[in-house]
Amino acid sequence: MVVKRGRNGALAQRGTDRFVSPSRTVKTVDTIGAGDSFDAGFLHEFVRGANLETCLASGNLVGALSTTRPGGTEAFRDLAHRKDFLEKP
């Protein structure tokens, strides 16, 4: 089970194992599409066999990126913005 908690990050539970991942602090412009972007980031790693911690971190990162531009997908279209965002720790 995976629970998205917005600015409180996300958590996943498998059996009795629980994993928590903090959100990334960003200047939010628009939250439309953040949940779908989280799902895409999580699943991108999940289908590659990554552990749940990596999946959660990827989901949080991509979800946060989506909120930095209006409209849910604009942050992904701006290559320079996307690369800069994803390269920051």
Biopython code that builds the backbone (N, CA, C, O; Angstrom):
import numpy as np
from Bio.PDB.StructureBuilder import StructureBuilder

atoms = [
    (1, "MET", "N", (0.838, -1.152, 0.000)),
    (1, "MET", "CA", (0.000, 0.000, 0.000)),
    (1, "MET", "C", (0.897, 1.233, 0.000)),
    (1, "MET", "O", (1.910, 1.279, 0.697)),
    (2, "VAL", "N", (0.518, 2.210, -0.775)),
    (2, "VAL", "CA", (1.252, 3.471, -0.832)),
    (2, "VAL", "C", (0.276, 4.598, -0.537)),
    (2, "VAL", "O", (-0.830, 4.635, -1.075)),
    (3, "VAL", "N", (0.698, 5.519, 0.326)),
    (3, "VAL", "CA", (-0.135, 6.666, 0.679)),
    (3, "VAL", "C", (0.650, 7.937, 0.382)),
    (3, "VAL", "O", (1.741, 8.144, 0.913)),
    (4, "LYS", "N", (0.082, 8.789, -0.475)),
    (4, "LYS", "CA", (0.676, 10.093, -0.764)),
    (4, "LYS", "C", (0.152, 11.065, 0.284)),
    (4, "LYS", "O", (-1.049, 11.117, 0.549)),
    (5, "ARG", "N", (1.060, 11.836, 0.879)),
    (5, "ARG", "CA", (0.655, 12.746, 1.946)),
    (5, "ARG", "C", (1.048, 14.194, 1.659)),
    (5, "ARG", "O", (1.261, 14.978, 2.584)),
    (6, "GLY", "N", (1.145, 14.547, 0.380)),
    (6, "GLY", "CA", (1.450, 15.925, 0.006)),
    (6, "GLY", "C", (2.742, 16.406, 0.621)),
    (6, "GLY", "O", (3.773, 15.741, 0.517)),
    (7, "ARG", "N", (2.692, 17.562, 1.262)),
    (7, "ARG", "CA", (3.908, 18.131, 1.845)),
    (7, "ARG", "C", (4.462, 17.302, 2.993)),
    (7, "ARG", "O", (5.561, 17.571, 3.479)),
    (8, "ASN", "N", (3.708, 16.295, 3.432)),
    (8, "ASN", "CA", (4.190, 15.393, 4.484)),
    (8, "ASN", "C", (4.864, 14.148, 3.914)),
    (8, "ASN", "O", (5.141, 13.203, 4.652)),
    (9, "GLY", "N", (5.125, 14.141, 2.625)),
    (9, "GLY", "CA", (5.831, 13.031, 1.998)),
    (9, "GLY", "C", (4.914, 11.888, 1.622)),
    (9, "GLY", "O", (3.761, 12.097, 1.246)),
    (10, "ALA", "N", (5.432, 10.686, 1.725)),
    (10, "ALA", "CA", (4.664, 9.503, 1.352)),
    (10, "ALA", "C", (5.119, 8.336, 2.208)),
    (10, "ALA", "O", (6.215, 8.340, 2.770)),
    (11, "LEU", "N", (4.256, 7.340, 2.292)),
    (11, "LEU", "CA", (4.636, 6.135, 2.996)),
    (11, "LEU", "C", (4.157, 4.925, 2.230)),
    (11, "LEU", "O", (3.198, 4.996, 1.461)),
    (12, "ALA", "N", (4.826, 3.830, 2.447)),
    (12, "ALA", "CA", (4.445, 2.554, 1.835)),
    (12, "ALA", "C", (4.514, 1.493, 2.914)),
    (12, "ALA", "O", (5.360, 1.544, 3.807)),
    (13, "GLN", "N", (3.615, 0.537, 2.817)),
    (13, "GLN", "CA", (3.651, -0.576, 3.748)),
    (13, "GLN", "C", (3.486, -1.865, 2.977)),
    (13, "GLN", "O", (2.599, -2.002, 2.134)),
    (14, "ARG", "N", (4.369, -2.816, 3.286)),
    (14, "ARG", "CA", (4.314, -4.155, 2.713)),
    (14, "ARG", "C", (4.410, -5.109, 3.895)),
    (14, "ARG", "O", (5.459, -5.227, 4.528)),
    (15, "GLY", "N", (3.311, -5.784, 4.182)),
    (15, "GLY", "CA", (3.280, -6.633, 5.365)),
    (15, "GLY", "C", (3.448, -5.781, 6.607)),
    (15, "GLY", "O", (2.697, -4.829, 6.820)),
    (16, "THR", "N", (4.427, -6.117, 7.424)),
    (16, "THR", "CA", (4.687, -5.328, 8.627)),
    (16, "THR", "C", (5.780, -4.289, 8.418)),
    (16, "THR", "O", (6.099, -3.531, 9.334)),
    (17, "ASP", "N", (6.359, -4.246, 7.214)),
    (17, "ASP", "CA", (7.413, -3.278, 6.911)),
    (17, "ASP", "C", (6.799, -1.965, 6.434)),
    (17, "ASP", "O", (5.973, -1.948, 5.521)),
    (18, "ARG", "N", (7.212, -0.871, 7.060)),
    (18, "ARG", "CA", (6.711, 0.454, 6.684)),
    (18, "ARG", "C", (7.886, 1.338, 6.291)),
    (18, "ARG", "O", (8.916, 1.359, 6.964)),
    (19, "PHE", "N", (7.718, 2.062, 5.201)),
    (19, "PHE", "CA", (8.755, 2.945, 4.678)),
    (19, "PHE", "C", (8.168, 4.347, 4.546)),
    (19, "PHE", "O", (7.039, 4.514, 4.086)),
    (20, "VAL", "N", (8.933, 5.340, 4.949)),
    (20, "VAL", "CA", (8.488, 6.731, 4.890)),
    (20, "VAL", "C", (9.515, 7.530, 4.102)),
    (20, "VAL", "O", (10.720, 7.333, 4.257)),
    (21, "SER", "N", (9.032, 8.426, 3.262)),
    (21, "SER", "CA", (9.919, 9.287, 2.489)),
    (21, "SER", "C", (9.436, 10.726, 2.632)),
    (21, "SER", "O", (8.261, 11.005, 2.395)),
    (22, "PRO", "N", (10.322, 11.644, 3.015)),
    (22, "PRO", "CA", (9.921, 13.049, 3.159)),
    (22, "PRO", "C", (9.677, 13.708, 1.807)),
    (22, "PRO", "O", (10.206, 13.278, 0.782)),
    (23, "SER", "N", (8.875, 14.747, 1.831)),
    (23, "SER", "CA", (8.640, 15.501, 0.602)),
    (23, "SER", "C", (9.824, 16.416, 0.346)),
    (23, "SER", "O", (10.683, 16.611, 1.206)),
    (24, "ARG", "N", (9.847, 16.966, -0.841)),
    (24, "ARG", "CA", (10.875, 17.951, -1.193)),
    (24, "ARG", "C", (10.239, 19.333, -1.104)),
    (24, "ARG", "O", (9.145, 19.548, -1.627)),
    (25, "THR", "N", (10.907, 20.258, -0.452)),
    (25, "THR", "CA", (10.380, 21.610, -0.311)),
    (25, "THR", "C", (10.612, 22.383, -1.607)),
    (25, "THR", "O", (11.743, 22.500, -2.078)),
    (26, "VAL", "N", (9.543, 22.900, -2.169)),
    (26, "VAL", "CA", (9.625, 23.659, -3.412)),
    (26, "VAL", "C", (8.708, 24.875, -3.326)),
    (26, "VAL", "O", (7.821, 24.944, -2.474)),
    (27, "LYS", "N", (8.937, 25.825, -4.218)),
    (27, "LYS", "CA", (8.013, 26.941, -4.358)),
    (27, "LYS", "C", (6.885, 26.447, -5.266)),
    (27, "LYS", "O", (7.060, 26.326, -6.479)),
    (28, "THR", "N", (5.748, 26.168, -4.676)),
    (28, "THR", "CA", (4.628, 25.585, -5.406)),
    (28, "THR", "C", (3.893, 26.633, -6.222)),
    (28, "THR", "O", (3.527, 27.695, -5.719)),
    (29, "VAL", "N", (3.683, 26.311, -7.500)),
    (29, "VAL", "CA", (2.930, 27.174, -8.403)),
    (29, "VAL", "C", (1.532, 26.608, -8.613)),
    (29, "VAL", "O", (0.554, 27.355, -8.611)),
    (30, "ASP", "N", (1.430, 25.293, -8.794)),
    (30, "ASP", "CA", (0.148, 24.651, -9.087)),
    (30, "ASP", "C", (0.254, 23.172, -8.719)),
    (30, "ASP", "O", (1.186, 22.491, -9.145)),
    (31, "THR", "N", (-0.689, 22.680, -7.936)),
    (31, "THR", "CA", (-0.630, 21.277, -7.511)),
    (31, "THR", "C", (-1.373, 20.328, -8.443)),
    (31, "THR", "O", (-1.379, 19.119, -8.211)),
    (32, "ILE", "N", (-1.999, 20.853, -9.493)),
    (32, "ILE", "CA", (-2.689, 19.990, -10.448)),
    (32, "ILE", "C", (-1.685, 19.006, -11.040)),
    (32, "ILE", "O", (-0.636, 19.416, -11.536)),
    (33, "GLY", "N", (-1.993, 17.739, -10.992)),
    (33, "GLY", "CA", (-1.146, 16.715, -11.587)),
    (33, "GLY", "C", (-0.060, 16.167, -10.683)),
    (33, "GLY", "O", (0.655, 15.246, -11.076)),
    (34, "ALA", "N", (0.082, 16.707, -9.479)),
    (34, "ALA", "CA", (1.158, 16.241, -8.594)),
    (34, "ALA", "C", (0.972, 14.778, -8.207)),
    (34, "ALA", "O", (1.946, 14.027, -8.147)),
    (35, "GLY", "N", (-0.245, 14.372, -7.947)),
    (35, "GLY", "CA", (-0.502, 12.980, -7.578)),
    (35, "GLY", "C", (-0.213, 12.025, -8.719)),
    (35, "GLY", "O", (0.395, 10.973, -8.518)),
    (36, "ASP", "N", (-0.645, 12.388, -9.912)),
    (36, "ASP", "CA", (-0.365, 11.548, -11.082)),
    (36, "ASP", "C", (1.133, 11.489, -11.354)),
    (36, "ASP", "O", (1.660, 10.445, -11.739)),
    (37, "SER", "N", (1.815, 12.610, -11.153)),
    (37, "SER", "CA", (3.261, 12.640, -11.359)),
    (37, "SER", "C", (3.968, 11.782, -10.319)),
    (37, "SER", "O", (4.930, 11.081, -10.636)),
    (38, "PHE", "N", (3.492, 11.835, -9.074)),
    (38, "PHE", "CA", (4.043, 10.957, -8.047)),
    (38, "PHE", "C", (3.905, 9.504, -8.490)),
    (38, "PHE", "O", (4.864, 8.734, -8.434)),
    (39, "ASP", "N", (2.707, 9.140, -8.929)),
    (39, "ASP", "CA", (2.463, 7.760, -9.370)),
    (39, "ASP", "C", (3.438, 7.353, -10.475)),
    (39, "ASP", "O", (3.988, 6.252, -10.454)),
    (40, "ALA", "N", (3.642, 8.246, -11.432)),
    (40, "ALA", "CA", (4.546, 7.945, -12.544)),
    (40, "ALA", "C", (5.980, 7.745, -12.049)),
    (40, "ALA", "O", (6.658, 6.810, -12.474)),
    (41, "GLY", "N", (6.439, 8.616, -11.158)),
    (41, "GLY", "CA", (7.783, 8.488, -10.620)),
    (41, "GLY", "C", (7.946, 7.215, -9.804)),
    (41, "GLY", "O", (8.966, 6.532, -9.907)),
    (42, "PHE", "N", (6.954, 6.898, -9.003)),
    (42, "PHE", "CA", (6.991, 5.679, -8.190)),
    (42, "PHE", "C", (7.026, 4.450, -9.092)),
    (42, "PHE", "O", (7.874, 3.573, -8.929)),
    (43, "LEU", "N", (6.105, 4.396, -10.036)),
    (43, "LEU", "CA", (6.003, 3.227, -10.911)),
    (43, "LEU", "C", (7.210, 3.078, -11.834)),
    (43, "LEU", "O", (7.596, 1.960, -12.177)),
    (44, "HIS", "N", (7.802, 4.194, -12.233)),
    (44, "HIS", "CA", (9.008, 4.145, -13.066)),
    (44, "HIS", "C", (10.085, 3.308, -12.383)),
    (44, "HIS", "O", (10.749, 2.496, -13.028)),
    (45, "GLU", "N", (10.253, 3.504, -11.098)),
    (45, "GLU", "CA", (11.250, 2.734, -10.348)),
    (45, "GLU", "C", (10.737, 1.339, -9.993)),
    (45, "GLU", "O", (11.500, 0.373, -10.012)),
    (46, "PHE", "N", (9.460, 1.234, -9.672)),
    (46, "PHE", "CA", (8.888, -0.048, -9.251)),
    (46, "PHE", "C", (9.013, -1.112, -10.342)),
    (46, "PHE", "O", (9.399, -2.247, -10.061)),
    (47, "VAL", "N", (8.689, -0.752, -11.575)),
    (47, "VAL", "CA", (8.755, -1.737, -12.659)),
    (47, "VAL", "C", (10.193, -2.121, -12.991)),
    (47, "VAL", "O", (10.427, -3.129, -13.658)),
    (48, "ARG", "N", (11.145, -1.335, -12.537)),
    (48, "ARG", "CA", (12.566, -1.651, -12.728)),
    (48, "ARG", "C", (13.122, -2.493, -11.579)),
    (48, "ARG", "O", (14.298, -2.855, -11.572)),
    (49, "GLY", "N", (12.258, -2.797, -10.607)),
    (49, "GLY", "CA", (12.668, -3.647, -9.502)),
    (49, "GLY", "C", (13.298, -2.924, -8.328)),
    (49, "GLY", "O", (13.917, -3.557, -7.472)),
    (50, "ALA", "N", (13.150, -1.601, -8.273)),
    (50, "ALA", "CA", (13.739, -0.832, -7.173)),
    (50, "ALA", "C", (13.046, -1.148, -5.851)),
    (50, "ALA", "O", (11.905, -1.609, -5.828)),
    (51, "ASN", "N", (13.751, -0.893, -4.754)),
    (51, "ASN", "CA", (13.142, -1.093, -3.439)),
    (51, "ASN", "C", (12.122, 0.019, -3.169)),
    (51, "ASN", "O", (12.095, 1.030, -3.870)),
    (52, "LEU", "N", (11.291, -0.179, -2.155)),
    (52, "LEU", "CA", (10.219, 0.783, -1.892)),
    (52, "LEU", "C", (10.732, 2.156, -1.503)),
    (52, "LEU", "O", (10.101, 3.162, -1.828)),
    (53, "GLU", "N", (11.864, 2.221, -0.815)),
    (53, "GLU", "CA", (12.419, 3.524, -0.460)),
    (53, "GLU", "C", (12.769, 4.330, -1.704)),
    (53, "GLU", "O", (12.494, 5.528, -1.767)),
    (54, "THR", "N", (13.368, 3.686, -2.682)),
    (54, "THR", "CA", (13.727, 4.351, -3.936)),
    (54, "THR", "C", (12.474, 4.756, -4.706)),
    (54, "THR", "O", (12.413, 5.850, -5.268)),
    (55, "CYS", "N", (11.488, 3.887, -4.732)),
    (55, "CYS", "CA", (10.228, 4.191, -5.425)),
    (55, "CYS", "C", (9.552, 5.412, -4.810)),
    (55, "CYS", "O", (9.093, 6.300, -5.528)),
    (56, "LEU", "N", (9.491, 5.453, -3.477)),
    (56, "LEU", "CA", (8.871, 6.591, -2.792)),
    (56, "LEU", "C", (9.641, 7.881, -3.066)),
    (56, "LEU", "O", (9.038, 8.916, -3.348)),
    (57, "ALA", "N", (10.944, 7.824, -2.985)),
    (57, "ALA", "CA", (11.768, 9.016, -3.227)),
    (57, "ALA", "C", (11.569, 9.535, -4.643)),
    (57, "ALA", "O", (11.464, 10.743, -4.855)),
    (58, "SER", "N", (11.516, 8.634, -5.606)),
    (58, "SER", "CA", (11.299, 9.028, -6.997)),
    (58, "SER", "C", (9.920, 9.651, -7.173)),
    (58, "SER", "O", (9.774, 10.668, -7.852)),
    (59, "GLY", "N", (8.920, 9.047, -6.565)),
    (59, "GLY", "CA", (7.566, 9.603, -6.637)),
    (59, "GLY", "C", (7.502, 11.000, -6.052)),
    (59, "GLY", "O", (6.910, 11.903, -6.643)),
    (60, "ASN", "N", (8.112, 11.178, -4.888)),
    (60, "ASN", "CA", (8.112, 12.501, -4.255)),
    (60, "ASN", "C", (8.841, 13.531, -5.105)),
    (60, "ASN", "O", (8.388, 14.669, -5.226)),
    (61, "LEU", "N", (9.953, 13.144, -5.687)),
    (61, "LEU", "CA", (10.735, 14.063, -6.504)),
    (61, "LEU", "C", (9.949, 14.508, -7.738)),
    (61, "LEU", "O", (9.871, 15.701, -8.033)),
    (62, "VAL", "N", (9.377, 13.560, -8.447)),
    (62, "VAL", "CA", (8.645, 13.886, -9.676)),
    (62, "VAL", "C", (7.348, 14.633, -9.356)),
    (62, "VAL", "O", (6.953, 15.538, -10.092)),
    (63, "GLY", "N", (6.691, 14.256, -8.264)),
    (63, "GLY", "CA", (5.491, 14.989, -7.846)),
    (63, "GLY", "C", (5.812, 16.431, -7.506)),
    (63, "GLY", "O", (5.065, 17.340, -7.869)),
    (64, "ALA", "N", (6.926, 16.646, -6.808)),
    (64, "ALA", "CA", (7.340, 18.010, -6.462)),
    (64, "ALA", "C", (7.673, 18.815, -7.712)),
    (64, "ALA", "O", (7.291, 19.979, -7.825)),
    (65, "LEU", "N", (8.382, 18.196, -8.649)),
    (65, "LEU", "CA", (8.713, 18.885, -9.897)),
    (65, "LEU", "C", (7.452, 19.375, -10.602)),
    (65, "LEU", "O", (7.414, 20.494, -11.113)),
    (66, "SER", "N", (6.442, 18.549, -10.625)),
    (66, "SER", "CA", (5.217, 18.929, -11.352)),
    (66, "SER", "C", (4.554, 20.168, -10.778)),
    (66, "SER", "O", (3.830, 20.867, -11.488)),
    (67, "THR", "N", (4.790, 20.453, -9.496)),
    (67, "THR", "CA", (4.132, 21.609, -8.874)),
    (67, "THR", "C", (4.843, 22.926, -9.140)),
    (67, "THR", "O", (4.342, 23.982, -8.754)),
    (68, "THR", "N", (5.997, 22.886, -9.791)),
    (68, "THR", "CA", (6.795, 24.100, -9.981)),
    (68, "THR", "C", (6.399, 24.916, -11.205)),
    (68, "THR", "O", (6.938, 26.000, -11.431)),
    (69, "ARG", "N", (5.470, 24.408, -11.987)),
    (69, "ARG", "CA", (4.945, 25.129, -13.145)),
    (69, "ARG", "C", (3.434, 24.899, -13.193)),
    (69, "ARG", "O", (2.954, 23.904, -12.650)),
    (70, "PRO", "N", (2.686, 25.778, -13.819)),
    (70, "PRO", "CA", (1.229, 25.596, -13.885)),
    (70, "PRO", "C", (0.836, 24.468, -14.836)),
    (70, "PRO", "O", (1.551, 24.160, -15.789)),
    (71, "GLY", "N", (-0.306, 23.865, -14.559)),
    (71, "GLY", "CA", (-0.905, 22.942, -15.512)),
    (71, "GLY", "C", (-0.568, 21.476, -15.394)),
    (71, "GLY", "O", (-1.080, 20.685, -16.185)),
    (72, "GLY", "N", (0.246, 21.073, -14.474)),
    (72, "GLY", "CA", (0.500, 19.661, -14.255)),
    (72, "GLY", "C", (1.594, 19.031, -15.093)),
    (72, "GLY", "O", (2.221, 18.070, -14.645)),
    (73, "THR", "N", (1.850, 19.537, -16.300)),
    (73, "THR", "CA", (2.884, 18.924, -17.142)),
    (73, "THR", "C", (3.932, 19.926, -17.639)),
    (73, "THR", "O", (4.948, 19.526, -18.208)),
    (74, "GLU", "N", (3.699, 21.187, -17.433)),
    (74, "GLU", "CA", (4.608, 22.207, -17.976)),
    (74, "GLU", "C", (6.028, 22.097, -17.418)),
    (74, "GLU", "O", (6.989, 22.395, -18.128)),
    (75, "ALA", "N", (6.175, 21.677, -16.170)),
    (75, "ALA", "CA", (7.516, 21.557, -15.582)),
    (75, "ALA", "C", (8.336, 20.490, -16.304)),
    (75, "ALA", "O", (9.565, 20.564, -16.331)),
    (76, "PHE", "N", (7.670, 19.509, -16.885)),
    (76, "PHE", "CA", (8.375, 18.438, -17.592)),
    (76, "PHE", "C", (8.762, 18.859, -19.011)),
    (76, "PHE", "O", (9.702, 18.313, -19.590)),
    (77, "ARG", "N", (8.050, 19.813, -19.557)),
    (77, "ARG", "CA", (8.320, 20.265, -20.929)),
    (77, "ARG", "C", (9.549, 21.166, -21.011)),
    (77, "ARG", "O", (10.214, 21.222, -22.045)),
    (78, "ASP", "N", (9.849, 21.867, -19.925)),
    (78, "ASP", "CA", (10.971, 22.806, -19.883)),
    (78, "ASP", "C", (12.238, 22.024, -19.524)),
    (78, "ASP", "O", (12.511, 21.782, -18.348)),
    (79, "LEU", "N", (13.004, 21.633, -20.537)),
    (79, "LEU", "CA", (14.171, 20.774, -20.343)),
    (79, "LEU", "C", (15.168, 21.356, -19.354)),
    (79, "LEU", "O", (15.628, 20.648, -18.459)),
    (80, "ALA", "N", (15.508, 22.622, -19.494)),
    (80, "ALA", "CA", (16.495, 23.236, -18.605)),
    (80, "ALA", "C", (15.990, 23.241, -17.163)),
    (80, "ALA", "O", (16.735, 22.925, -16.236)),
    (81, "HIS", "N", (14.725, 23.601, -16.983)),
    (81, "HIS", "CA", (14.132, 23.617, -15.640)),
    (81, "HIS", "C", (14.122, 22.211, -15.044)),
    (81, "HIS", "O", (14.490, 22.017, -13.886)),
    (82, "ARG", "N", (13.705, 21.246, -15.836)),
    (82, "ARG", "CA", (13.620, 19.854, -15.370)),
    (82, "ARG", "C", (15.000, 19.332, -14.961)),
    (82, "ARG", "O", (15.152, 18.753, -13.885)),
    (83, "LYS", "N", (15.996, 19.537, -15.813)),
    (83, "LYS", "CA", (17.344, 19.050, -15.507)),
    (83, "LYS", "C", (17.892, 19.718, -14.253)),
    (83, "LYS", "O", (18.474, 19.050, -13.398)),
    (84, "ASP", "N", (17.711, 21.025, -14.137)),
    (84, "ASP", "CA", (18.185, 21.765, -12.967)),
    (84, "ASP", "C", (17.520, 21.231, -11.698)),
    (84, "ASP", "O", (18.190, 21.004, -10.690)),
    (85, "PHE", "N", (16.231, 21.037, -11.750)),
    (85, "PHE", "CA", (15.484, 20.554, -10.587)),
    (85, "PHE", "C", (15.942, 19.162, -10.171)),
    (85, "PHE", "O", (16.177, 18.908, -8.990)),
    (86, "LEU", "N", (16.067, 18.272, -11.134)),
    (86, "LEU", "CA", (16.405, 16.884, -10.829)),
    (86, "LEU", "C", (17.858, 16.704, -10.392)),
    (86, "LEU", "O", (18.191, 15.707, -9.752)),
    (87, "GLU", "N", (18.715, 17.648, -10.728)),
    (87, "GLU", "CA", (20.126, 17.548, -10.336)),
    (87, "GLU", "C", (20.408, 18.123, -8.954)),
    (87, "GLU", "O", (21.458, 17.849, -8.372)),
    (88, "LYS", "N", (19.482, 18.919, -8.424)),
    (88, "LYS", "CA", (19.674, 19.483, -7.087)),
    (88, "LYS", "C", (19.430, 18.403, -6.047)),
    (88, "LYS", "O", (18.562, 17.547, -6.216)),
    (89, "PRO", "N", (20.216, 18.452, -4.953)),
    (89, "PRO", "CA", (20.022, 17.439, -3.891)),
    (89, "PRO", "C", (18.724, 17.628, -3.132)),
    (89, "PRO", "O", (18.426, 16.860, -2.217)),
]
sb = StructureBuilder()
sb.init_structure("model")
sb.init_model(0)
sb.init_chain("A")
sb.init_seg("    ")
for serial, (resi, resn, name, xyz) in enumerate(atoms, 1):
    if name == "N":
        sb.init_residue(resn, " ", resi, " ")
    sb.init_atom(name, np.array(xyz, "f"), 0.0, 1.0, " ", f" {name:<3s}", serial, name[0])
structure = sb.get_structure()
